[in-house]
Amino acid sequence: MNRITNLILSFFDLVEAEGRSFRIQTERMLRGIMVLFFGGVLLTAALLAAAFGFYTLLVFFLGVSGAAFAVALMLAACGMALIKKGLATEHGQNAAQPEPAQNENKEAASDEQTK
């Protein structure tokens, strides 16, 4: 009976420790998400302000419609570059991948150790 009690107590100690770790990791993740969100909002505002400044500069040279078209092309190019970068990361093209030879050597070494 004492062994079962110790097992149950050690299980709940483990659950408590994992709960603390989970809470800490959740707080870190939420803090990172908030920083990214507000950073994105500020970056968007800065990009729009720069686009407006570029627009007012181009109005003198190209007229209203030409300046609007040039700024729209600039913003579209920035957006497409970000989308392309996001898709490349999503499909793993920018991720570091281990070489298969290293994995085979590790498996062979572990097989030899078990024999």
MOPAC internal coordinates of N, CA, C and O (Angstrom, degrees):
PM7 1SCF
backbone

  N    0.0000 0     0.00 0     0.00 0    0    0    0
  C    1.4483 1     0.00 0     0.00 0    1    0    0
  C    1.5341 1   111.24 1     0.00 0    2    1    0
  O    1.2310 1   120.39 1   141.98 1    3    2    1
  N    1.3249 1   116.87 1   -38.02 1    3    2    1
  C    1.4574 1   121.70 1   179.58 1    5    3    2
  C    1.5275 1   110.67 1   -64.04 1    6    5    3
  O    1.2310 1   120.80 1   142.56 1    7    6    5
  N    1.3217 1   116.08 1   -37.44 1    7    6    5
  C    1.4673 1   120.57 1   179.50 1    9    7    6
  C    1.5271 1   111.18 1   -64.95 1   10    9    7
  O    1.2310 1   120.18 1   138.43 1   11   10    9
  N    1.3235 1   117.25 1   -41.57 1   11   10    9
  C    1.4698 1   121.51 1   178.61 1   13   11   10
  C    1.5277 1   110.04 1   -65.32 1   14   13   11
  O    1.2310 1   120.30 1   138.88 1   15   14   13
  N    1.3281 1   117.02 1   -41.12 1   15   14   13
  C    1.4637 1   120.80 1   178.41 1   17   15   14
  C    1.5187 1   110.70 1   -61.97 1   18   17   15
  O    1.2310 1   120.23 1   134.98 1   19   18   17
  N    1.3301 1   117.17 1   -45.02 1   19   18   17
  C    1.4707 1   120.71 1   177.98 1   21   19   18
  C    1.5215 1   111.79 1   -62.81 1   22   21   19
  O    1.2310 1   120.83 1   141.18 1   23   22   21
  N    1.3306 1   116.02 1   -38.82 1   23   22   21
  C    1.4627 1   120.39 1   178.37 1   25   23   22
  C    1.5257 1   110.71 1   -63.71 1   26   25   23
  O    1.2310 1   120.25 1   136.36 1   27   26   25
  N    1.3130 1   117.12 1   -43.64 1   27   26   25
  C    1.4674 1   121.26 1   179.67 1   29   27   26
  C    1.5259 1   110.41 1   -65.73 1   30   29   27
  O    1.2310 1   120.22 1   136.47 1   31   30   29
  N    1.3300 1   117.19 1   -43.53 1   31   30   29
  C    1.4661 1   120.44 1   178.81 1   33   31   30
  C    1.5255 1   111.72 1   -63.54 1   34   33   31
  O    1.2310 1   120.25 1   138.74 1   35   34   33
  N    1.3241 1   117.12 1   -41.26 1   35   34   33
  C    1.4686 1   119.47 1   178.77 1   37   35   34
  C    1.5301 1   110.93 1   -67.07 1   38   37   35
  O    1.2310 1   120.41 1   145.91 1   39   38   37
  N    1.3362 1   116.83 1   -34.09 1   39   38   37
  C    1.4665 1   120.30 1   176.70 1   41   39   38
  C    1.5228 1   110.45 1   -63.27 1   42   41   39
  O    1.2310 1   120.22 1   133.69 1   43   42   41
  N    1.3328 1   117.18 1   -46.31 1   43   42   41
  C    1.4585 1   119.58 1  -179.15 1   45   43   42
  C    1.5295 1   111.76 1   -70.00 1   46   45   43
  O    1.2310 1   119.45 1   150.11 1   47   46   45
  N    1.3151 1   118.65 1   -29.89 1   47   46   45
  C    1.4643 1   120.78 1   172.68 1   49   47   46
  C    1.5228 1   110.48 1   -63.24 1   50   49   47
  O    1.2310 1   121.04 1   138.55 1   51   50   49
  N    1.3340 1   115.62 1   -41.45 1   51   50   49
  C    1.4595 1   120.21 1   177.95 1   53   51   50
  C    1.5257 1   110.90 1   -64.32 1   54   53   51
  O    1.2310 1   120.09 1   136.95 1   55   54   53
  N    1.3203 1   117.43 1   -43.05 1   55   54   53
  C    1.4661 1   121.36 1   178.82 1   57   55   54
  C    1.5219 1   110.29 1   -61.85 1   58   57   55
  O    1.2310 1   120.36 1   139.55 1   59   58   57
  N    1.3275 1   116.93 1   -40.45 1   59   58   57
  C    1.4632 1   120.64 1   179.13 1   61   59   58
  C    1.5250 1   111.39 1   -64.98 1   62   61   59
  O    1.2310 1   120.52 1   136.23 1   63   62   61
  N    1.3187 1   116.62 1   -43.77 1   63   62   61
  C    1.4667 1   120.43 1   179.62 1   65   63   62
  C    1.5250 1   110.89 1   -65.16 1   66   65   63
  O    1.2310 1   120.06 1   137.70 1   67   66   65
  N    1.3218 1   117.49 1   -42.30 1   67   66   65
  C    1.4620 1   120.82 1   178.63 1   69   67   66
  C    1.5233 1   110.50 1   -66.31 1   70   69   67
  O    1.2310 1   120.33 1   144.98 1   71   70   69
  N    1.3327 1   116.97 1   -35.02 1   71   70   69
  C    1.4639 1   120.71 1   177.91 1   73   71   70
  C    1.5145 1   111.31 1   -63.62 1   74   73   71
  O    1.2310 1   120.29 1   138.84 1   75   74   73
  N    1.3357 1   117.05 1   -41.16 1   75   74   73
  C    1.4627 1   120.95 1   177.25 1   77   75   74
  C    1.5233 1   110.54 1   -63.79 1   78   77   75
  O    1.2310 1   121.07 1   136.24 1   79   78   77
  N    1.3139 1   115.55 1   -43.76 1   79   78   77
  C    1.4644 1   120.22 1   179.22 1   81   79   78
  C    1.5251 1   110.64 1   -63.19 1   82   81   79
  O    1.2310 1   120.45 1   138.34 1   83   82   81
  N    1.3312 1   116.74 1   -41.66 1   83   82   81
  C    1.4595 1   121.37 1   179.17 1   85   83   82
  C    1.5253 1   110.34 1   -63.13 1   86   85   83
  O    1.2310 1   119.83 1   138.09 1   87   86   85
  N    1.3296 1   117.93 1   -41.91 1   87   86   85
  C    1.4571 1   122.11 1   179.78 1   89   87   86
  C    1.5275 1   110.79 1   -63.84 1   90   89   87
  O    1.2310 1   120.40 1   137.21 1   91   90   89
  N    1.3122 1   116.84 1   -42.79 1   91   90   89
  C    1.4661 1   120.80 1  -179.93 1   93   91   90
  C    1.5232 1   110.50 1   -64.93 1   94   93   91
  O    1.2310 1   120.43 1   135.38 1   95   94   93
  N    1.3265 1   116.78 1   -44.62 1   95   94   93
  C    1.4666 1   119.88 1   179.75 1   97   95   94
  C    1.5276 1   111.32 1   -65.50 1   98   97   95
  O    1.2310 1   120.52 1   143.24 1   99   98   97
  N    1.3453 1   116.61 1   -36.76 1   99   98   97
  C    1.4627 1   120.01 1   178.29 1  101   99   98
  C    1.5221 1   110.79 1   -65.13 1  102  101   99
  O    1.2310 1   120.40 1   137.84 1  103  102  101
  N    1.3327 1   116.85 1   -42.16 1  103  102  101
  C    1.4597 1   119.95 1   177.96 1  105  103  102
  C    1.5252 1   111.26 1   -62.51 1  106  105  103
  O    1.2310 1   120.14 1   138.53 1  107  106  105
  N    1.3170 1   117.34 1   -41.47 1  107  106  105
  C    1.4688 1   120.48 1   178.22 1  109  107  106
  C    1.5221 1   111.03 1   -63.10 1  110  109  107
  O    1.2310 1   120.77 1   137.32 1  111  110  109
  N    1.3361 1   116.14 1   -42.68 1  111  110  109
  C    1.4534 1   120.16 1  -178.53 1  113  111  110
  C    1.5279 1   110.36 1   -65.37 1  114  113  111
  O    1.2310 1   119.98 1   135.69 1  115  114  113
  N    1.3356 1   117.65 1   -44.31 1  115  114  113
  C    1.4594 1   120.54 1   179.71 1  117  115  114
  C    1.5255 1   111.51 1   -64.91 1  118  117  115
  O    1.2310 1   120.30 1   141.90 1  119  118  117
  N    1.3195 1   117.03 1   -38.10 1  119  118  117
  C    1.4672 1   120.29 1   177.27 1  121  119  118
  C    1.5342 1   109.69 1   -63.18 1  122  121  119
  O    1.2310 1   120.35 1   137.64 1  123  122  121
  N    1.3169 1   116.94 1   -42.36 1  123  122  121
  C    1.4664 1   120.51 1   178.57 1  125  123  122
  C    1.5172 1   112.22 1   -64.96 1  126  125  123
  O    1.2310 1   120.54 1   140.08 1  127  126  125
  N    1.3289 1   116.57 1   -39.92 1  127  126  125
  C    1.4661 1   120.12 1   178.62 1  129  127  126
  C    1.5261 1   110.34 1   -64.71 1  130  129  127
  O    1.2310 1   120.50 1   138.58 1  131  130  129
  N    1.3311 1   116.66 1   -41.42 1  131  130  129
  C    1.4678 1   119.52 1   179.49 1  133  131  130
  C    1.5200 1   111.37 1   -64.53 1  134  133  131
  O    1.2310 1   120.61 1   138.68 1  135  134  133
  N    1.3282 1   116.44 1   -41.32 1  135  134  133
  C    1.4695 1   119.82 1   178.98 1  137  135  134
  C    1.5234 1   109.91 1   -63.93 1  138  137  135
  O    1.2310 1   120.18 1   136.62 1  139  138  137
  N    1.3302 1   117.26 1   -43.38 1  139  138  137
  C    1.4643 1   120.10 1   178.99 1  141  139  138
  C    1.5266 1   111.23 1   -64.50 1  142  141  139
  O    1.2310 1   120.33 1   139.77 1  143  142  141
  N    1.3278 1   116.98 1   -40.23 1  143  142  141
  C    1.4671 1   119.83 1  -179.22 1  145  143  142
  C    1.5231 1   110.74 1   -63.80 1  146  145  143
  O    1.2310 1   120.33 1   127.69 1  147  146  145
  N    1.3349 1   116.97 1   -52.31 1  147  146  145
  C    1.4593 1   119.30 1  -177.82 1  149  147  146
  C    1.5250 1   111.34 1   -69.16 1  150  149  147
  O    1.2310 1   120.18 1   146.72 1  151  150  149
  N    1.3192 1   117.26 1   -33.28 1  151  150  149
  C    1.4625 1   119.70 1   173.96 1  153  151  150
  C    1.5149 1   110.96 1   -63.18 1  154  153  151
  O    1.2310 1   120.47 1   140.00 1  155  154  153
  N    1.3370 1   116.71 1   -40.00 1  155  154  153
  C    1.4618 1   120.53 1   177.64 1  157  155  154
  C    1.5145 1   112.34 1   -65.51 1  158  157  155
  O    1.2310 1   120.71 1   140.85 1  159  158  157
  N    1.3347 1   116.24 1   -39.15 1  159  158  157
  C    1.4699 1   119.91 1   178.07 1  161  159  158
  C    1.5243 1   110.10 1   -64.49 1  162  161  159
  O    1.2310 1   120.36 1   134.51 1  163  162  161
  N    1.3339 1   116.92 1   -45.49 1  163  162  161
  C    1.4635 1   119.86 1   179.88 1  165  163  162
  C    1.5250 1   111.66 1   -66.30 1  166  165  163
  O    1.2310 1   120.49 1   141.83 1  167  166  165
  N    1.3314 1   116.66 1   -38.17 1  167  166  165
  C    1.4623 1   119.77 1   177.75 1  169  167  166
  C    1.5250 1   111.01 1   -65.31 1  170  169  167
  O    1.2310 1   120.37 1   140.69 1  171  170  169
  N    1.3215 1   116.90 1   -39.31 1  171  170  169
  C    1.4599 1   120.60 1   177.46 1  173  171  170
  C    1.5253 1   110.93 1   -64.13 1  174  173  171
  O    1.2310 1   120.98 1   136.91 1  175  174  173
  N    1.3299 1   115.74 1   -43.09 1  175  174  173
  C    1.4685 1   119.30 1   178.27 1  177  175  174
  C    1.5275 1   110.84 1   -62.69 1  178  177  175
  O    1.2310 1   120.38 1   139.15 1  179  178  177
  N    1.3264 1   116.88 1   -40.85 1  179  178  177
  C    1.4632 1   120.24 1   178.70 1  181  179  178
  C    1.5235 1   111.20 1   -65.42 1  182  181  179
  O    1.2310 1   120.45 1   140.20 1  183  182  181
  N    1.3246 1   116.74 1   -39.80 1  183  182  181
  C    1.4600 1   120.42 1   178.95 1  185  183  182
  C    1.5223 1   111.01 1   -65.40 1  186  185  183
  O    1.2310 1   120.45 1   139.40 1  187  186  185
  N    1.3229 1   116.74 1   -40.60 1  187  186  185
  C    1.4659 1   119.67 1   178.34 1  189  187  186
  C    1.5243 1   111.61 1   -67.45 1  190  189  187
  O    1.2310 1   120.33 1   141.74 1  191  190  189
  N    1.3296 1   116.97 1   -38.26 1  191  190  189
  C    1.4598 1   119.90 1   177.50 1  193  191  190
  C    1.5268 1   110.21 1   -64.88 1  194  193  191
  O    1.2310 1   120.37 1   137.44 1  195  194  193
  N    1.3287 1   116.89 1   -42.56 1  195  194  193
  C    1.4619 1   120.35 1   177.93 1  197  195  194
  C    1.5215 1   110.94 1   -64.70 1  198  197  195
  O    1.2310 1   120.63 1   140.55 1  199  198  197
  N    1.3356 1   116.41 1   -39.45 1  199  198  197
  C    1.4599 1   120.09 1   178.77 1  201  199  198
  C    1.5313 1   110.45 1   -64.83 1  202  201  199
  O    1.2310 1   120.55 1   140.36 1  203  202  201
  N    1.3368 1   116.56 1   -39.64 1  203  202  201
  C    1.4687 1   119.09 1   177.98 1  205  203  202
  C    1.5298 1   111.20 1   -65.15 1  206  205  203
  O    1.2310 1   120.75 1   138.64 1  207  206  205
  N    1.3254 1   116.17 1   -41.36 1  207  206  205
  C    1.4650 1   119.36 1   177.16 1  209  207  206
  C    1.5170 1   111.61 1   -62.88 1  210  209  207
  O    1.2310 1   120.70 1   138.28 1  211  210  209
  N    1.3427 1   116.27 1   -41.72 1  211  210  209
  C    1.4640 1   120.64 1   177.83 1  213  211  210
  C    1.5245 1   110.09 1   -64.88 1  214  213  211
  O    1.2310 1   120.76 1   142.05 1  215  214  213
  N    1.3332 1   116.15 1   -37.95 1  215  214  213
  C    1.4633 1   121.25 1   178.80 1  217  215  214
  C    1.5274 1   111.35 1   -63.16 1  218  217  215
  O    1.2310 1   120.99 1   133.04 1  219  218  217
  N    1.3306 1   115.70 1   -46.96 1  219  218  217
  C    1.4733 1   118.26 1  -179.47 1  221  219  218
  C    1.5266 1   111.65 1   -64.76 1  222  221  219
  O    1.2310 1   120.61 1   148.37 1  223  222  221
  N    1.3311 1   116.44 1   -31.63 1  223  222  221
  C    1.4630 1   119.27 1   176.42 1  225  223  222
  C    1.5289 1   110.96 1   -69.43 1  226  225  223
  O    1.2310 1   120.20 1   138.38 1  227  226  225
  N    1.3321 1   117.22 1   -41.62 1  227  226  225
  C    1.4614 1   120.97 1  -177.44 1  229  227  226
  C    1.5180 1   113.72 1   -74.70 1  230  229  227
  O    1.2310 1   119.80 1   158.87 1  231  230  229
  N    1.3331 1   117.99 1   -21.13 1  231  230  229
  C    1.4651 1   120.14 1  -179.59 1  233  231  230
  C    1.5269 1   110.65 1   -58.53 1  234  233  231
  O    1.2310 1   120.23 1   144.30 1  235  234  233
  N    1.3196 1   117.17 1   -35.70 1  235  234  233
  C    1.4643 1   120.33 1  -179.19 1  237  235  234
  C    1.5257 1   111.81 1   -69.15 1  238  237  235
  O    1.2310 1   120.06 1   149.85 1  239  238  237
  N    1.3298 1   117.49 1   -30.15 1  239  238  237
  C    1.4668 1   120.66 1  -176.72 1  241  239  238
  C    1.5249 1   113.74 1   -95.65 1  242  241  239
  O    1.2310 1   120.18 1   141.71 1  243  242  241
  N    1.3446 1   117.27 1   -38.29 1  243  242  241
  C    1.4679 1   120.89 1  -172.89 1  245  243  242
  C    1.5188 1   114.15 1  -111.50 1  246  245  243
  O    1.2310 1   119.69 1   169.01 1  247  246  245
  N    1.2959 1   118.20 1   -10.99 1  247  246  245
  C    1.4600 1   120.54 1  -173.81 1  249  247  246
  C    1.5268 1   109.63 1    87.45 1  250  249  247
  O    1.2310 1   121.10 1    -4.99 1  251  250  249
  N    1.3235 1   115.50 1   175.01 1  251  250  249
  C    1.4698 1   120.17 1  -174.45 1  253  251  250
  C    1.5257 1   111.57 1   -65.86 1  254  253  251
  O    1.2310 1   119.88 1   131.13 1  255  254  253
  N    1.3154 1   117.84 1   -48.87 1  255  254  253
  C    1.4697 1   119.79 1  -175.72 1  257  255  254
  C    1.5337 1   111.45 1   -69.67 1  258  257  255
  O    1.2310 1   119.69 1   141.62 1  259  258  257
  N    1.3106 1   118.19 1   -38.38 1  259  258  257
  C    1.4655 1   120.43 1   178.50 1  261  259  258
  C    1.5135 1   112.15 1   -66.96 1  262  261  259
  O    1.2310 1   120.35 1   140.89 1  263  262  261
  N    1.3297 1   116.94 1   -39.11 1  263  262  261
  C    1.4649 1   120.64 1   178.38 1  265  263  262
  C    1.5234 1   110.46 1   -67.26 1  266  265  263
  O    1.2310 1   120.66 1   138.64 1  267  266  265
  N    1.3340 1   116.33 1   -41.36 1  267  266  265
  C    1.4683 1   119.99 1   178.69 1  269  267  266
  C    1.5268 1   110.44 1   -62.95 1  270  269  267
  O    1.2310 1   120.27 1   139.17 1  271  270  269
  N    1.3263 1   117.09 1   -40.83 1  271  270  269
  C    1.4651 1   120.83 1   178.92 1  273  271  270
  C    1.5295 1   111.16 1   -65.70 1  274  273  271
  O    1.2310 1   119.94 1   137.95 1  275  274  273
  N    1.3238 1   117.72 1   -42.05 1  275  274  273
  C    1.4648 1   121.26 1  -179.76 1  277  275  274
  C    1.5281 1   111.07 1   -64.54 1  278  277  275
  O    1.2310 1   120.38 1   137.41 1  279  278  277
  N    1.3257 1   116.88 1   -42.59 1  279  278  277
  C    1.4683 1   120.47 1   179.20 1  281  279  278
  C    1.5257 1   110.16 1   -67.65 1  282  281  279
  O    1.2310 1   120.26 1   141.16 1  283  282  281
  N    1.3293 1   117.11 1   -38.84 1  283  282  281
  C    1.4712 1   120.40 1   177.87 1  285  283  282
  C    1.5307 1   110.71 1   -62.67 1  286  285  283
  O    1.2310 1   120.13 1   138.97 1  287  286  285
  N    1.3267 1   117.35 1   -41.03 1  287  286  285
  C    1.4657 1   120.49 1   176.97 1  289  287  286
  C    1.5235 1   111.62 1   -63.65 1  290  289  287
  O    1.2310 1   120.57 1   139.80 1  291  290  289
  N    1.3349 1   116.52 1   -40.20 1  291  290  289
  C    1.4594 1   120.75 1   179.40 1  293  291  290
  C    1.5325 1   110.31 1   -63.42 1  294  293  291
  O    1.2310 1   120.34 1   133.17 1  295  294  293
  N    1.3344 1   116.95 1   -46.83 1  295  294  293
  C    1.4639 1   120.36 1   179.87 1  297  295  294
  C    1.5282 1   111.26 1   -66.14 1  298  297  295
  O    1.2310 1   119.93 1   141.80 1  299  298  297
  N    1.3179 1   117.73 1   -38.20 1  299  298  297
  C    1.4610 1   120.99 1   178.45 1  301  299  298
  C    1.5278 1   110.86 1   -65.26 1  302  301  299
  O    1.2310 1   120.12 1   140.63 1  303  302  301
  N    1.3235 1   117.37 1   -39.37 1  303  302  301
  C    1.4673 1   120.37 1   178.30 1  305  303  302
  C    1.5242 1   110.94 1   -64.45 1  306  305  303
  O    1.2310 1   120.60 1   138.09 1  307  306  305
  N    1.3275 1   116.46 1   -41.91 1  307  306  305
  C    1.4750 1   119.72 1   177.23 1  309  307  306
  C    1.5264 1   110.46 1   -63.04 1  310  309  307
  O    1.2310 1   120.51 1   135.41 1  311  310  309
  N    1.3161 1   116.63 1   -44.59 1  311  310  309
  C    1.4702 1   120.46 1   179.44 1  313  311  310
  C    1.5146 1   112.57 1   -62.65 1  314  313  311
  O    1.2310 1   120.33 1   136.60 1  315  314  313
  N    1.3162 1   116.98 1   -43.40 1  315  314  313
  C    1.4768 1   120.30 1   179.50 1  317  315  314
  C    1.5253 1   111.07 1   -66.09 1  318  317  315
  O    1.2310 1   120.14 1   143.66 1  319  318  317
  N    1.3186 1   117.35 1   -36.34 1  319  318  317
  C    1.4661 1   120.04 1   177.82 1  321  319  318
  C    1.5259 1   110.57 1   -64.49 1  322  321  319
  O    1.2310 1   120.22 1   138.53 1  323  322  321
  N    1.3241 1   117.19 1   -41.47 1  323  322  321
  C    1.4628 1   120.36 1   178.18 1  325  323  322
  C    1.5202 1   111.56 1   -67.29 1  326  325  323
  O    1.2310 1   120.17 1   139.35 1  327  326  325
  N    1.3260 1   117.29 1   -40.65 1  327  326  325
  C    1.4651 1   120.60 1   178.24 1  329  327  326
  C    1.5212 1   110.30 1   -64.11 1  330  329  327
  O    1.2310 1   120.27 1   136.38 1  331  330  329
  N    1.3223 1   117.09 1   -43.62 1  331  330  329
  C    1.4566 1   120.74 1   179.69 1  333  331  330
  C    1.5290 1   110.84 1   -62.55 1  334  333  331
  O    1.2310 1   120.19 1   138.84 1  335  334  333
  N    1.3243 1   117.24 1   -41.16 1  335  334  333
  C    1.4545 1   120.98 1   177.96 1  337  335  334
  C    1.5250 1   110.50 1   -64.98 1  338  337  335
  O    1.2310 1   120.10 1   138.81 1  339  338  337
  N    1.3186 1   117.41 1   -41.19 1  339  338  337
  C    1.4596 1   121.09 1   178.89 1  341  339  338
  C    1.5204 1   112.17 1   -65.35 1  342  341  339
  O    1.2310 1   119.98 1   139.81 1  343  342  341
  N    1.3152 1   117.65 1   -40.19 1  343  342  341
  C    1.4639 1   120.62 1   178.58 1  345  343  342
  C    1.5171 1   111.29 1   -68.02 1  346  345  343
  O    1.2310 1   119.91 1   142.09 1  347  346  345
  N    1.3187 1   117.78 1   -37.91 1  347  346  345
  C    1.4577 1   120.65 1   179.63 1  349  347  346
  C    1.5225 1   110.21 1   -65.10 1  350  349  347
  O    1.2310 1   119.83 1   140.14 1  351  350  349
  N    1.3245 1   117.93 1   -39.86 1  351  350  349
  C    1.4593 1   121.41 1   178.60 1  353  351  350
  C    1.5167 1   110.36 1   -69.56 1  354  353  351
  O    1.2310 1   120.05 1   141.74 1  355  354  353
  N    1.3248 1   117.51 1   -38.26 1  355  354  353
  C    1.4607 1   121.57 1  -179.06 1  357  355  354
  C    1.5206 1   111.42 1   -64.03 1  358  357  355
  O    1.2310 1   120.15 1   141.80 1  359  358  357
  N    1.3100 1   117.32 1   -38.20 1  359  358  357
  C    1.4603 1   121.12 1  -179.12 1  361  359  358
  C    1.5193 1   112.76 1   -85.89 1  362  361  359
  O    1.2310 1   120.23 1  -177.26 1  363  362  361
  N    1.3267 1   117.17 1     2.74 1  363  362  361
  C    1.4519 1   121.15 1   174.16 1  365  363  362
  C    1.5181 1   114.58 1    81.76 1  366  365  363
  O    1.2310 1   119.30 1  -164.62 1  367  366  365
  N    1.2956 1   118.94 1    15.38 1  367  366  365
  C    1.4589 1   119.97 1  -179.12 1  369  367  366
  C    1.5181 1   111.92 1   -72.88 1  370  369  367
  O    1.2310 1   120.12 1   153.44 1  371  370  369
  N    1.3345 1   117.37 1   -26.56 1  371  370  369
  C    1.4606 1   120.67 1   179.74 1  373  371  370
  C    1.5200 1   111.99 1   -98.95 1  374  373  371
  O    1.2310 1   120.07 1   176.67 1  375  374  373
  N    1.3220 1   117.47 1    -3.33 1  375  374  373
  C    1.4632 1   120.46 1  -176.95 1  377  375  374
  C    1.5263 1   109.96 1   -83.62 1  378  377  375
  O    1.2310 1   121.40 1   -36.01 1  379  378  377
  N    1.3143 1   114.93 1   143.99 1  379  378  377
  C    1.4677 1   119.92 1   177.09 1  381  379  378
  C    1.5209 1   108.65 1   -77.04 1  382  381  379
  O    1.2310 1   120.67 1   -50.68 1  383  382  381
  N    1.3211 1   116.32 1   129.32 1  383  382  381
  C    1.4548 1   120.78 1  -178.81 1  385  383  382
  C    1.5170 1   108.87 1  -117.09 1  386  385  383
  O    1.2310 1   120.40 1   -42.95 1  387  386  385
  N    1.3562 1   116.85 1   137.05 1  387  386  385
  C    1.4632 1   118.67 1   178.38 1  389  387  386
  C    1.5207 1   110.83 1   -69.45 1  390  389  387
  O    1.2310 1   121.43 1   -29.64 1  391  390  389
  N    1.3163 1   114.87 1   150.36 1  391  390  389
  C    1.4513 1   119.42 1   179.37 1  393  391  390
  C    1.5273 1   109.32 1   -77.27 1  394  393  391
  O    1.2310 1   119.44 1   -37.13 1  395  394  393
  N    1.3262 1   118.67 1   142.87 1  395  394  393
  C    1.4613 1   120.99 1  -178.66 1  397  395  394
  C    1.5289 1   112.79 1   -62.62 1  398  397  395
  O    1.2310 1   119.80 1   148.93 1  399  398  397
  N    1.3226 1   117.99 1   -31.07 1  399  398  397
  C    1.4622 1   120.45 1  -178.30 1  401  399  398
  C    1.5258 1   110.76 1   -63.19 1  402  401  399
  O    1.2310 1   120.01 1   143.74 1  403  402  401
  N    1.3150 1   117.58 1   -36.26 1  403  402  401
  C    1.4593 1   120.70 1   178.80 1  405  403  402
  C    1.5265 1   110.69 1   -66.00 1  406  405  403
  O    1.2310 1   120.01 1   139.45 1  407  406  405
  N    1.3226 1   117.59 1   -40.55 1  407  406  405
  C    1.4544 1   120.71 1   179.92 1  409  407  406
  C    1.5209 1   111.17 1   -66.87 1  410  409  407
  O    1.2310 1   120.19 1   139.98 1  411  410  409
  N    1.3435 1   117.24 1   -40.02 1  411  410  409
  C    1.4554 1   120.70 1   179.79 1  413  411  410
  C    1.5239 1   110.74 1   -65.25 1  414  413  411
  O    1.2310 1   120.32 1   140.96 1  415  414  413
  N    1.3367 1   116.99 1   -39.04 1  415  414  413
  C    1.4658 1   120.21 1   178.64 1  417  415  414
  C    1.5198 1   111.10 1   -64.78 1  418  417  415
  O    1.2310 1   119.90 1   140.65 1  419  418  417
  N    1.3195 1   117.81 1   -39.35 1  419  418  417
  C    1.4559 1   121.01 1   178.82 1  421  419  418
  C    1.5245 1   110.73 1   -66.13 1  422  421  419
  O    1.2310 1   120.23 1   139.17 1  423  422  421
  N    1.3460 1   117.17 1   -40.83 1  423  422  421
  C    1.4589 1   120.38 1   179.24 1  425  423  422
  C    1.5250 1   110.51 1   -66.44 1  426  425  423
  O    1.2310 1   120.12 1   139.68 1  427  426  425
  N    1.3279 1   117.37 1   -40.32 1  427  426  425
  C    1.4564 1   120.73 1   179.76 1  429  427  426
  C    1.5288 1   110.31 1   -65.82 1  430  429  427
  O    1.2310 1   120.07 1   139.98 1  431  430  429
  N    1.3216 1   117.47 1   -40.02 1  431  430  429
  C    1.4501 1   121.34 1   179.04 1  433  431  430
  C    1.5202 1   111.25 1   -66.07 1  434  433  431
  O    1.2310 1   120.31 1   140.66 1  435  434  433
  N    1.3277 1   117.01 1   -39.34 1  435  434  433
  C    1.4628 1   119.17 1   179.51 1  437  435  434
  C    1.5224 1   110.84 1   -71.20 1  438  437  435
  O    1.2310 1   119.96 1   147.71 1  439  438  437
  N    1.3345 1   117.69 1   -32.29 1  439  438  437
  C    1.4786 1   120.88 1   176.30 1  441  439  438
  C    1.5137 1   110.15 1   -66.02 1  442  441  439
  O    1.2310 1   119.83 1   139.69 1  443  442  441
  N    1.3467 1   117.93 1   -40.31 1  443  442  441
  C    1.4689 1   121.68 1   179.71 1  445  443  442
  C    1.5266 1   110.71 1   -67.44 1  446  445  443
  O    1.2310 1   119.82 1   145.24 1  447  446  445
  N    1.3136 1   117.95 1   -34.76 1  447  446  445
  C    1.4456 1   120.86 1  -179.64 1  449  447  446
  C    1.5179 1   111.85 1   -70.50 1  450  449  447
  O    1.2310 1   120.29 1   147.22 1  451  450  449
  N    1.3336 1   117.04 1   -32.78 1  451  450  449
  C    1.4573 1   120.06 1  -179.25 1  453  451  450
  C    1.5313 1   112.06 1   -76.67 1  454  453  451
  O    1.2310 1   119.67 1   161.40 1  455  454  453
  N    1.3393 1   118.23 1   -18.60 1  455  454  453
  C    1.4683 1   120.09 1  -178.77 1  457  455  454
  C    1.4642 1   111.62 1   -79.79 1  458  457  455
  O    1.2310 1   120.10 1   180.00 1  459  458  457

